[in-house]
Structure formats: structure tokens, C-alpha cells
Amino acid sequence: MDSGAVTVARTGTARGELVLRESGGHYEVISNGVFLMDTRAGESERLLVRAALQAVPPGARLLIGGLGVGFSLAEAVSSTRAAEIVVVEIEPALVGWHRDHLAPFSAGALGDPRVRVVTADIAAWLRDTDERFDAICLDVDNGPDWTVFDANAELYAGDGLALLRSRLAPGGVLAVWSASASPAYAQRLAAAVGPVRTLAVEVARGEPDVVYLARHEVENPV
Ligand SMILES: C[S@@+](CC[C@H](N)C(=O)[O-])C[C@H]1O[C@@H](n2cnc3c(N)ncnc32)[C@H](O)[C@@H]1O
């Protein structure tokens, strides 16, 4: 966290306090006391979406879990490969900040006609929907081993992985962002979804960011 940053917005939520801080024209989001995202970099958040879209045919239905400062969504709308984009974000206040403070970073993406923003917990939303996606990009935490809320841990194991797989179209791809490598998670992902590709992105602060890409392979009909 930037110690020189000033708080420009804060709101209480059922999950703890959500805070937006600014320093030198850049913003950081702190949720429940956990640093989640800032506007300074974004390379791996863009790669999350770019790599997923490259792995599926054009005209894809894309689901993004976690709006954050909007880098992943901006990448999605900059591509012609996504025909429909659903973004599920748990914090309504954060979605609102994209009308002012964070607008330069999402760069109009929320107004793109292909985009539907849903304000919900992604696990609950996935359980309730029967929609299927060619690509699901999950970036709601600092990674499988560092979740912002305890409840999010279910997304990275057992039933949560099965739920995510069940919302993939045949041949679809699940892409998951992590602030550090998690070999145990990569194994669970491969077992639950399918073959995993691991992409690492060097970052200034130390350990590389990681994007895991798992393809839900369709079994050959006999
Ligand atoms: C690390 S940020 C996402 C960064 C984003 N990829 C970007 O480009 O800025 C995580 C986001 O997920 C949201 N989030 C956390 N838990 C969630 C959940 N269970 N369901 C939906 N959104 C969630 C947070 O409020 C936050 O906006």
C-alpha cells in the first residue's frame, strides 16, 4: 500500500470496509483490510483476458469475475473476439467508482454494448445461472492461497472448481489470476477442469504474477 495515499472514498459493506485511495493520480482498492488492486500496472490482469480469448474461437461469451479497476474488462472490450461479456462484481460501490475516479482506467468499457455488469457474489451467481461461457476469467482475490474473504476460498477447491467447470461451454477455458505461483492449486485445477497452461508475468514488486489457463476438454464421442 502507498503510505502517502489519501482516502477518496470508503463504504461499509457486509464483508468489511471498502476503501479507495489516491496518490499521484493513481488509485488503490482495499477491501476488508486487504490490498486488492491498484491502477499502476495491469499487465497480468490484461493477459488474463487476452490469453483466454486467444484460446477460444471468435464470437466468444466471456465471463469476468471481479471488476477491480477495470483493466481486465478494458482488455476484453478492446478485442473483437468477445461477442458478449458478463462482469460479476460483488461491490456496488466499486462499480459506482467507475463513473468518476476509476473511469480513466476502465476507459468506457462498462458502456460497451457487449458488456453486462452484474452486482453479485460470483459463487452465488454461478449457482443460480444456467448460462455457459467459452471463457471464464477469475480475478476476485490475490490468488487461490490469498483470498480477500474467507468465503471466496470455495472457488479454488472441490465444489467451487466443479461449479466453475459446469459453467464452461464444451472446449471452454477457465483462466485464474494469482499474485504468486500455487502448484497445489494448479494440480487441483488440472484434475477438476483439464490440462493447465501457466503464464508468468514479471512484476516490479518481486514474485511474478501468474495466470493459470485450464481447458475443459470435450471427450470424444464413441
Ligand atoms: C483484484 S480485483 C480485480 C482486478 C481486475 N482484474 C482489474 O483488472 O482491475 C478483485 C475484484 O473482485 C471483487 N470481488 C471479490 N470477491 C468477489 C466475489 N466473491 N464475487 C464477485 N466479485 C468479487 C472485488 O470487489 C474486486 O473488485
The ligand as an SDF file (V2000), in Angstrom:
LIG
                    3D

 27 29  0  0  0  0  0  0  0  0999 V2000
   -8.1150   -7.9880   -7.7550 C   0  0  0  0  0  0  0  0  0  0  0  0
   -9.5790   -7.1240   -8.0930 S   0  0  0  0  0  0  0  0  0  0  0  0
   -9.8430   -7.4340   -9.8170 C   0  0  0  0  0  0  0  0  0  0  0  0
   -8.8480   -6.7530  -10.6820 C   0  0  0  0  0  0  0  0  0  0  0  0
   -9.2980   -6.6980  -12.1270 C   0  0  0  0  0  0  0  0  0  0  0  0
   -8.8930   -7.8840  -12.8350 N   0  0  0  0  0  0  0  0  0  0  0  0
   -8.7420   -5.4630  -12.7960 C   0  0  0  0  0  0  0  0  0  0  0  0
   -8.3330   -5.5520  -13.9580 O   0  0  0  0  0  0  0  0  0  0  0  0
   -8.7190   -4.4150  -12.1680 O   0  0  0  0  0  0  0  0  0  0  0  0
  -10.8020   -8.1800   -7.3860 C   0  0  0  0  0  0  0  0  0  0  0  0
  -12.2360   -7.7050   -7.5710 C   0  0  0  0  0  0  0  0  0  0  0  0
  -13.1170   -8.7900   -7.2700 O   0  0  0  0  0  0  0  0  0  0  0  0
  -14.1680   -8.3330   -6.4430 C   0  0  0  0  0  0  0  0  0  0  0  0
  -14.6430   -9.4990   -5.6650 N   0  0  0  0  0  0  0  0  0  0  0  0
  -14.0950  -10.0620   -4.5630 C   0  0  0  0  0  0  0  0  0  0  0  0
  -14.7790  -11.1460   -4.1910 N   0  0  0  0  0  0  0  0  0  0  0  0
  -15.7950  -11.2880   -5.0860 C   0  0  0  0  0  0  0  0  0  0  0  0
  -16.8410  -12.2350   -5.2240 C   0  0  0  0  0  0  0  0  0  0  0  0
  -16.9880  -13.2570   -4.3770 N   0  0  0  0  0  0  0  0  0  0  0  0
  -17.7010  -12.0910   -6.2640 N   0  0  0  0  0  0  0  0  0  0  0  0
  -17.5700  -11.0570   -7.1350 C   0  0  0  0  0  0  0  0  0  0  0  0
  -16.5950  -10.1190   -7.0370 N   0  0  0  0  0  0  0  0  0  0  0  0
  -15.7070  -10.2380   -6.0360 C   0  0  0  0  0  0  0  0  0  0  0  0
  -13.5330   -7.2280   -5.6230 C   0  0  0  0  0  0  0  0  0  0  0  0
  -14.5010   -6.3560   -5.0730 O   0  0  0  0  0  0  0  0  0  0  0  0
  -12.6250   -6.5750   -6.6670 C   0  0  0  0  0  0  0  0  0  0  0  0
  -13.3180   -5.6050   -7.3990 O   0  0  0  0  0  0  0  0  0  0  0  0
  1  2  1  0
  2  3  1  0
  2 10  1  0
  3  4  1  0
  4  5  1  0
  5  6  1  0
  5  7  1  0
  7  8  2  0
  7  9  1  0
 10 11  1  0
 11 12  1  0
 11 26  1  0
 12 13  1  0
 13 14  1  0
 13 24  1  0
 14 15  1  0
 14 23  1  0
 15 16  2  0
 16 17  1  0
 17 18  1  0
 17 23  2  0
 18 19  1  0
 18 20  2  0
 20 21  1  0
 21 22  2  0
 22 23  1  0
 24 25  1  0
 24 26  1  0
 26 27  1  0
M  CHG  2   2   1   9  -1
M  END
$$$$
